[in-house]
Amino acid sequence: MRSSQLGSRHQYKKRKQSLDRRRGKTRIYVGNHIDRWLTLKEKLDFRNDAEVAGFLLDLIVTVKEEREMPPHCSSVETDNTLVIPQGSFCMFYI
């Protein structure tokens, strides 16, 4: 094998390791909840896991803010409509 082939193989391996490390930093383990995660992803018609994660983070922030508001300022409707955070893609009913 020529040295140029060895060099490119070594560069390829280093690049792959670098990408694997970077990708590993964005992984979240959902354990036994994977079926629930995938069901939610499908029901909301999200294309990827990042959209699901963003939606859930926005939702929890919104719920937390709603709980901190005085009762007369609450935007929660009495018709059981769940208000989805701004920037999310859909609305669903409970």
N, C-alpha and C positions, 0 to 999 in steps of 0.2 A: 504494500500500500504506500502511495506517495505521501510525502509530508504535507502537501496542500490538502489532501483528503483528510488526513489526521487533524489538521488545524481546523478545517470547516466542521468536522464531526465534534471536535472539542467545543467550538463556538456554539454549535447547535445545542449541545448538552448543557452548557452554561446558560444559554438563553432560556431553555425549557425549565431549568431549575429556578431561574429568576421569576419566570411567569407563574410557576407553581407556587412559589412563596407568596407572590403578590395575590394570587387568587385565594390562597389559604387564609389570608387576612380578612377576606370578605365573607367567609363561610359562617353560617349560623346553624347550629345543630338543633333541630326541633324534636328529635327523639320520637316518642310514641305518637306525637301529634301530626305526623306527616300526612296521614289520611285527611285530617281536618284541614290542614294547610292546602293540600291539593284540591279538596272540595271547594274551599273558599276561592281559590285561584280560578277554578273553572266557573263557579257561579257568578263571579264578578267579571269574568271574561278578561282577566289580566293575561298579558303575554309572557311575563316572566316573574320570578320570585321577588325581584327588586320592587316591582309595582305593588305586590302584596305587602311587603314589609313597609313601604312608604305609606300605604293606605292605613295599615294598622297603627303606625306611629302617629299619623295625623289624627286618627280617630281617638286614640287615648289622650292626646293633648287636648282635643276639643272637649271630650267628656270631663277631663280634669278642670278645664276652664269653666265649663258649665256649672260644675259643682261649687266652684269658688265664687260664682256670681250671686248677688242677692236674689231672692226668689222673684221679685218683681221685674228683674232684668233678664230672666231666663228666656232663651229663644226656643226652648223645647215645646213643641206643639202637643196638644192633648189628644190628637188623633193617632197616637202611637207611631208617628213618622220619625225615623231616625235621620237626623240631619248629618249629611256626609261632609267632611272638611273640604274647604275650598281647594280646588286643584285635583280632587279625586274624580273618578270617571263616571260614577253612577250613584243612584239612590235606591235603597231597598226598604221594605217595610217589615216590621216585626209583628 
